[in-house]
Amino acid sequence: MRKVLKEKGRLSNLWTKHGDDFLQYSDSCTTPETASEPLINYMDVEYFGQIYIGSPPQAFTVIFDTGSSNLWVPSVYCTSPACMSHDRYQASQSKTYTTDGQPFYIQYGTGNLTGILGIDQVTVQGITVQNQKFAESVSEPGSTFQDANFDGILGLAYPALAVDSCTPVFDNMIAQNLVELPVFGVYMSRSSTSSEGGELVFGGYDTSRFSGQLNWVPVTVQGYWQIEVDNIQVDGEVVFCSEGCQAIVDTGTSMLTGPSSDIQLLQNYIGATESDGEYGMNCDNLSAMPTVTFTINGIGYTLSPEQYMLEDGGDYCSSGFQGMDIPPPSGPLWILGDVFIGQYYSVFDRGNNRVGFAPVA
């Protein structure tokens, strides 16, 4: 599939975070609980799950994205090809829908969305959030979302990132006392052939998914899940961020990204060569490649070549590192995307504004 998409010039849409600074852009049970949302793994570059909006419930497949804060799904009034190939929300069919009517616009790096805001109940794995404000897209131009295997996006970052001051879904879970703890944990399988793609736990985390103890890192800026990286090493030698740098932990970014100049140098260090805008090499050479270690809050998080390279099928492996220049004031930033999270179980703690990491079991 990667080869087919590459030939059509659409491969980058799958693993590029869509944004310059990303997004600047029925009674429910009242007993606090923990909900486990299974994730589907698509080619190790997309992880998505199912939610329901309205009453009776309408099902949508969404990316659970810690790099943004809004919930949006296509509207039945959207006639863009991207909408027509996905499930669309029908407000008239929901008894619990109330209109907001405020227009919204979200600009991504490779596309944009326009539409209106609506209010309805949203259910995730049995947890029903009342009066959730969300975006109903009525225009999705271009092919950015047309080729996607998901209908919409459910943002899990801080409210500061939310367009039009919409309260994020997880914030409403907390406010409505629907989760046991203001915490969620993310596990991502790194085998797209596995029957289990991953798991997102709302209200806690799954200790069976990781080994050892969680190492906690304070959030430095409450917008993205932003943390400080002490340094980045290649085979034990500090090469980048020798005086520290900022990074975000982002489930919505497939790759592990950094400033283009640094990533270009990193590709050279690992021996990846460029072909048609993509870096990679013959998979037989992985054993000779270096490890890459991110030191965070004094702890080293090492990625082996087998972990940071992506098998495209056959003998070719593509690099899991990608250049992305995020301008000030948000950037520059490194992005610890799915390539990193797939190796280190990640816990997002809103109560203490921190992120926890531990090696996956």
RODO-2510 file (C-alpha; in nm, 4 decimals, decimal comma):
residues 361
     n   res          X          Y          Z
     1     m     0,0000     0,0000     0,0000
     2     r     0,2834     0,2387     0,0780
     3     k     0,4315     0,1763    -0,2657
     4     v     0,0977     0,2375    -0,4373
     5     l     0,0406     0,5597    -0,2448
     6     k     0,3962     0,6724    -0,3117
     7     e     0,3483     0,6238    -0,6857
     8     k     0,0349     0,8378    -0,6681
     9     g     0,2135     1,1076    -0,4707
    10     r    -0,0133     1,0589    -0,1702
    11     l     0,2163     0,8816     0,0732
    12     s     0,3168     1,1972     0,2582
    13     n    -0,0467     1,2705     0,3438
    14     l    -0,0523     0,9609     0,5619
    15     w     0,2356     1,0471     0,7882
    16     t     0,2587     1,4263     0,7843
    17     k     0,1005     1,6198     1,0684
    18     h    -0,1473     1,8507     0,9013
    19     g    -0,0456     2,1864     1,0373
    20     d     0,2179     2,4552     1,0653
    21     d     0,1508     2,5125     1,4306
    22     f    -0,1012     2,2289     1,3862
    23     l    -0,4254     2,3698     1,5173
    24     q    -0,4179     2,7386     1,5863
    25     y    -0,6699     2,7321     1,5138
    26     s    -3,0260     0,8734     2,6703
    27     d    -2,9035     0,9514     3,0066
    28     s    -2,5428     0,8809     3,0882
    29     c    -2,4110     0,6958     3,3894
    30     t    -2,2750     0,9470     3,6387
    31     t    -2,0488     0,6979     3,8154
    32     p    -1,6794     0,7740     3,7429
    33     e    -1,5210     0,4934     3,5487
    34     t    -1,2389     0,3795     3,3252
    35     a    -1,3054     0,3086     2,9587
    36     s    -1,0805     0,1164     2,7238
    37     e    -1,1033     0,2150     2,3575
    38     p    -0,9477    -0,0383     2,1145
    39     l    -0,7458     0,1205     1,8353
    40     i    -0,7101    -0,0006     1,4788
    41     n    -0,3562     0,0131     1,3383
    42     y    -0,3365     0,1073     0,9704
    43     m     0,0122     0,0341     0,8333
    44     d     0,1780     0,1688     1,1521
    45     v     0,0987     0,5243     1,0363
    46     e    -0,2608     0,5749     1,1545
    47     y    -0,4365     0,4645     1,4720
    48     f    -0,8082     0,5198     1,5046
    49     g    -1,1124     0,4079     1,7012
    50     q    -1,4886     0,4444     1,7041
    51     i    -1,7101     0,7027     1,8744
    52     y    -2,0825     0,7719     1,8606
    53     i    -2,2566     1,1064     1,8291
    54     g    -2,6236     1,1778     1,8909
    55     s    -2,9325     0,9807     1,9897
    56     p    -2,9848     0,7334     1,8354
    57     p    -2,6050     0,7026     1,8065
    58     q    -2,4277     0,7641     1,4779
    59     a    -2,0899     0,5871     1,4498
    60     f    -1,7692     0,7566     1,3346
    61     t    -1,4084     0,6456     1,3066
    62     v    -1,1725     0,9081     1,4472
    63     i    -0,8061     0,9709     1,5126
    64     f    -0,7523     1,0290     1,8854
    65     d    -0,5089     1,3167     1,8533
    66     t    -0,3051     1,4573     2,1429
    67     g    -0,1757     1,7251     1,9037
    68     s    -0,5084     1,9067     1,8659
    69     s    -0,8129     1,9863     2,0788
    70     n    -1,1228     1,9940     1,8586
    71     l    -1,3687     1,7200     1,7667
    72     w    -1,4910     1,7283     1,4091
    73     v    -1,6712     1,4904     1,1740
    74     p    -1,8140     1,5373     0,8238
    75     s    -2,1650     1,6806     0,7966
    76     v    -2,4355     1,5333     0,5763
    77     y    -2,4396     1,8749     0,4062
    78     c    -2,0790     1,8346     0,2930
    79     t    -2,0496     1,7341    -0,0717
    80     s    -1,6687     1,7397    -0,0995
    81     p    -1,5298     1,4088    -0,2292
    82     a    -1,3553     1,3644     0,1072
    83     c    -1,6909     1,3772     0,2850
    84     m    -1,8757     1,1598     0,0366
    85     s    -1,6302     0,8756     0,0981
    86     h    -1,6836     0,8842     0,4757
    87     d    -1,9641     0,8590     0,7288
    88     r    -2,1466     1,1912     0,7663
    89     y    -2,3303     1,3282     1,0672
    90     q    -2,7041     1,3939     1,0267
    91     a    -2,8155     1,6474     1,2849
    92     s    -3,1815     1,6063     1,1911
    93     q    -3,1677     1,2406     1,2940
    94     s    -3,0513     1,3103     1,6509
    95     k    -3,3016     1,3845     1,9283
    96     t    -3,0300     1,5307     2,1486
    97     y    -2,8829     1,7729     1,8928
    98     t    -2,8957     2,1451     1,9526
    99     t    -2,7709     2,4010     1,7072
   100     d    -2,4866     2,6394     1,7722
   101     g    -2,4529     2,7810     1,4238
   102     q    -2,1153     2,9471     1,4734
   103     p    -1,8953     2,9013     1,1669
   104     f    -1,5543     2,7421     1,2068
   105     y    -1,2395     2,7228     1,0002
   106     i    -0,9363     2,5029     1,0639
   107     q    -0,6222     2,5364     0,8529
   108     y    -0,3919     2,2371     0,8233
   109     g    -0,0556     2,2202     0,6538
   110     t    -0,2006     2,0244     0,3609
   111     g    -0,5683     2,1080     0,3771
   112     n    -0,8426     2,2871     0,5610
   113     l    -1,1948     2,2445     0,6945
   114     t    -1,4890     2,4792     0,7083
   115     g    -1,8331     2,4285     0,8570
   116     i    -2,0493     2,5032     1,1571
   117     l    -2,0502     2,4102     1,5236
   118     g    -2,3134     2,1835     1,6723
   119     i    -2,3874     2,0427     2,0184
   120     d    -2,4772     1,6817     2,0936
   121     q    -2,3887     1,3901     2,3187
   122     v    -2,0712     1,1988     2,2369
   123     t    -2,0092     0,8415     2,3511
   124     v    -1,6683     0,6755     2,3732
   125     q    -1,6603     0,3156     2,4983
   126     g    -1,9710     0,3570     2,7107
   127     i    -1,8818     0,7011     2,8492
   128     t    -2,1401     0,9523     2,7292
   129     v    -2,0470     1,3199     2,7369
   130     q    -2,3450     1,5542     2,7368
   131     n    -2,3620     1,8863     2,5494
   132     q    -2,0360     1,8397     2,3619
   133     k    -1,9635     2,1181     2,1162
   134     f    -1,8105     1,9834     1,7956
   135     a    -1,7499     2,0859     1,4382
   136     e    -1,9560     1,9630     1,1448
   137     s    -1,7443     2,0053     0,8332
   138     v    -1,9313     2,1210     0,5244
   139     s    -1,6244     2,1601     0,3031
   140     e    -1,3086     1,9483     0,2923
   141     p    -1,1301     2,0599    -0,0261
   142     g    -0,8494     1,8636    -0,1829
   143     s    -0,7442     1,5062    -0,1207
   144     t    -0,5976     1,5466     0,2290
   145     f    -0,8841     1,3650     0,3984
   146     q    -1,0241     1,1878     0,0939
   147     d    -0,7675     0,9091     0,1178
   148     a    -0,7844     0,8823     0,4971
   149     n    -0,9234     0,5748     0,6680
   150     f    -1,0895     0,7857     0,9367
   151     d    -1,3921     1,0142     0,9285
   152     g    -1,2774     1,2829     1,1702
   153     i    -1,0475     1,3785     1,4542
   154     l    -1,1020     1,3861     1,8315
   155     g    -0,8473     1,6200     1,9890
   156     l    -0,7002     1,5377     2,3306
   157     a    -0,4693     1,8355     2,3843
   158     y    -0,5277     2,1283     2,6206
   159     p    -0,8187     2,3739     2,5799
   160     a    -0,5729     2,6486     2,4798
   161     l    -0,5421     2,4857     2,1349
   162     a    -0,9166     2,4598     2,0722
   163     v    -1,0570     2,6566     1,7813
   164     d    -1,3573     2,8731     1,8749
   165     s    -1,3013     2,7968     2,2457
   166     c    -1,4698     2,4570     2,2205
   167     t    -1,4213     2,2544     2,5366
   168     p    -1,2333     1,9337     2,4440
   169     v    -1,4077     1,5991     2,4938
   170     f    -1,1725     1,4818     2,7691
   171     d    -1,2162     1,8085     2,9600
   172     n    -1,5908     1,7512     2,9544
   173     m    -1,5392     1,3933     3,0757
   174     i    -1,3532     1,5373     3,3740
   175     a    -1,6018     1,8194     3,4361
   176     q    -1,9000     1,5831     3,4184
   177     n    -1,7336     1,3399     3,6595
   178     l    -1,7333     1,0601     3,4023
   179     v    -1,3788     0,9308     3,4578
   180     e    -1,2130     0,8029     3,7721
   181     l    -0,8953     1,0063     3,7201
   182     p    -0,8086     1,3003     3,4884
   183     v    -0,5666     1,0699     3,3060
   184     f    -0,5543     0,8658     2,9867
   185     g    -0,3032     0,6078     2,8668
   186     v    -0,2067     0,5146     2,5103
   187     y    -0,0683     0,1878     2,3755
   188     m     0,0134     0,1508     2,0057
   189     s     0,1054    -0,1811     1,8492
   190     r     0,3886    -0,1567     1,5982
   191     s     0,2774    -0,4563     1,3968
   192     s     0,0106    -0,3698     1,1439
   193     t    -0,0466    -0,7420     1,0953
   194     s    -0,1357    -0,7884     1,4629
   195     s    -0,4995    -0,8532     1,5491
   196     e    -0,4680    -0,5862     1,8167
   197     g    -0,3858    -0,2367     1,6966
   198     g    -0,3673    -0,0548     2,0267
   199     e    -0,5618     0,0743     2,3235
   200     l    -0,6642     0,4103     2,4659
   201     v    -0,7741     0,4078     2,8316
   202     f    -0,9765     0,7034     2,9596
   203     g    -0,9675     0,7635     3,3339
   204     g    -0,6505     0,5664     3,4042
   205     y    -0,3943     0,3460     3,2326
   206     d    -0,3232    -0,0210     3,1722
   207     t    -0,0263    -0,1474     3,3757
   208     s    -0,0173    -0,4707     3,1762
   209     r     0,0909    -0,2733     2,8693
   210     f     0,4292    -0,1662     3,0038
   211     s     0,7236    -0,2987     3,2018
   212     g     0,8838    -0,1331     3,5029
   213     q     0,7600     0,1989     3,6383
   214     l     0,6330     0,5078     3,4652
   215     n     0,8826     0,7922     3,4524
   216     w     0,7024     1,1245     3,4803
   217     v     0,7940     1,4376     3,2867
   218     p     0,6383     1,7801     3,3597
   219     v     0,4467     1,9595     3,0848
   220     t     0,6306     2,2825     3,0030
   221     v     0,3573     2,4579     2,8039
   222     q    -0,0100     2,3669     2,8444
   223     g    -0,1227     2,3709     2,4823
   224     y     0,0182     2,0634     2,3193
   225     w     0,1471     1,7955     2,5530
   226     q     0,4814     1,9734     2,5469
   227     i     0,7886     1,8572     2,7402
   228     e     1,1617     1,9248     2,7520
   229     v     1,4145     1,6892     2,5958
   230     d     1,7589     1,6995     2,7625
   231     n     1,9469     1,5835     2,4551
   232     i     1,9347     1,3459     2,1570
   233     q     2,2124     1,0897     2,1109
   234     v     2,3228     0,8746     1,8206
   235     d     2,5021     0,5604     1,9397
   236     g     2,5568     0,7223     2,2797
   237     e     2,6998     1,0496     2,1494
   238     v     2,5046     1,3730     2,2007
   239     v     2,4354     1,5136     1,8551
   240     f     2,1240     1,7297     1,8948
   241     c     1,9646     1,9397     2,1699
   242     s     2,2861     1,9518     2,3740
   243     e     2,1383     2,2375     2,5783
   244     g     1,7867     2,0964     2,5804
   245     c     1,4962     2,1500     2,3416
   246     q     1,1170     2,1325     2,3401
   247     a     0,9116     1,8417     2,2091
   248     i     0,5465     1,7432     2,1991
   249     v     0,4021     1,3961     2,2499
   250     d     0,1590     1,3581     1,9631
   251     t    -0,0524     1,0528     1,8819
   252     g    -0,1705     1,2262     1,5637
   253     t     0,1748     1,2379     1,4039
   254     s     0,2879     0,9135     1,2446
   255     m     0,6592     0,9880     1,2335
   256     l     0,9162     1,1259     1,4723
   257     t     0,9862     1,4757     1,3459
   258     g     1,2244     1,7600     1,4132
   259     p     1,3694     2,0716     1,2482
   260     s     1,4562     1,9949     0,8859
   261     s     1,8257     2,0738     0,9225
   262     d     1,8580     1,8405     1,2223
   263     i     1,6611     1,5622     1,0575
   264     q     1,8699     1,5899     0,7415
   265     l     2,1811     1,5408     0,9543
   266     l     2,0149     1,2551     1,1425
   267     q     1,9312     1,0783     0,8157
   268     n     2,3005     1,1007     0,7285
   269     y     2,3995     0,9597     1,0668
   270     i     2,1741     0,6565     1,0305
   271     g     2,2731     0,6040     0,6672
   272     a     1,9328     0,6638     0,5076
   273     t     1,9414     0,7891     0,1495
   274     e     1,6851     1,0020    -0,0310
   275     s     1,4675     0,8775    -0,3150
   276     d     1,1650     1,0707    -0,4431
   277     g     1,1503     1,2746    -0,1239
   278     e     1,1573     0,9684     0,1005
   279     y     1,4538     0,8478     0,3050
   280     g     1,5296     0,4807     0,3492
   281     m     1,7559     0,1887     0,2723
   282     n     1,7695    -0,1831     0,2158
   283     c     1,6311    -0,3637     0,5188
   284     d     1,9333    -0,5955     0,5210
   285     n     2,1421    -0,3026     0,6490
   286     l     1,9473    -0,2442     0,9708
   287     s     2,1923    -0,4372     1,1862
   288     a     2,4696    -0,1914     1,0967
   289     m     2,2680     0,1201     1,1842
   290     p     2,3056     0,3186     1,5108
   291     t     2,0621     0,3529     1,7980
   292     v     1,8951     0,6907     1,8602
   293     t     1,8276     0,7921     2,2201
   294     f     1,6088     1,0725     2,3530
   295     t     1,7103     1,1724     2,7055
   296     i     1,4037     1,3071     2,8865
   297     n     1,4094     1,4175     3,2486
   298     g     1,7325     1,2250     3,2978
   299     i     1,6041     0,8983     3,1483
   300     g     1,7212     0,7625     2,8135
   301     y     1,4563     0,6386     2,5679
   302     t     1,6380     0,4409     2,3013
   303     l     1,5071     0,3466     1,9582
   304     s     1,6764     0,0647     1,7702
   305     p     1,6975     0,0637     1,3877
   306     e     1,4205    -0,1972     1,3805
   307     q     1,2033     0,0461     1,5783
   308     y     1,2695     0,3720     1,3923
   309     m     1,2672     0,2214     1,0420
   310     l     0,9408     0,1219     0,8722
   311     e     0,9196    -0,1880     0,6560
   312     d     0,7513    -0,1078     0,3269
   313     g     0,7398    -0,4659     0,2128
   314     g     1,0049    -0,6379     0,0119
   315     d     1,3603    -0,5322     0,0901
   316     y     1,3003    -0,1578     0,1401
   317     c     1,2707     0,0147     0,4780
   318     s     1,1819     0,3826     0,5072
   319     s     1,3035     0,6174     0,7779
   320     g     1,0675     0,6976     1,0633
   321     f     1,2312     1,0404     1,1004
   322     q     1,0898     1,3340     0,9083
   323     g     1,1768     1,7019     0,8860
   324     m     0,9130     1,9510     0,9971
   325     d     0,9819     2,3159     1,0665
   326     i     0,7421     2,4673     1,3183
   327     p     0,7892     2,8450     1,3314
   328     p     0,7923     3,0572     1,6482
   329     p     0,6219     3,1245     1,8768
   330     s     0,5127     2,7572     1,8940
   331     g     0,8336     2,6195     1,7485
   332     p     1,0873     2,4959     1,6918
   333     l     0,9604     2,1642     1,8251
   334     w     1,0462     1,7998     1,7971
   335     i     0,7434     1,5711     1,7717
   336     l     0,7454     1,2354     1,9457
   337     g     0,4867     1,0702     1,7246
   338     d     0,3731     0,7118     1,6763
   339     v     0,7269     0,5867     1,6018
   340     f     0,8164     0,6823     1,9621
   341     i     0,4849     0,6096     2,1357
   342     g     0,4782     0,2634     1,9792
   343     q     0,7835     0,1720     2,1870
   344     y     0,6976     0,3625     2,5052
   345     y     0,3576     0,3412     2,6692
   346     s     0,2463     0,6996     2,7256
   347     v     0,0247     0,8344     3,0029
   348     f    -0,1220     1,1851     2,9806
   349     d    -0,2003     1,3266     3,3257
   350     r    -0,4129     1,6405     3,3212
   351     g    -0,4455     1,6439     3,6990
   352     n    -0,0720     1,6922     3,7492
   353     n     0,0181     1,8319     3,4039
   354     r     0,2719     1,5637     3,3260
   355     v     0,3411     1,2799     3,0834
   356     g     0,4582     0,9334     3,1892
   357     f     0,6650     0,6916     2,9801
   358     a     0,7571     0,3253     3,0237
   359     p     0,8780     0,0581     2,7769
   360     v     0,5911    -0,1382     2,6237
   361     a     0,5570    -0,4893     2,7604
***
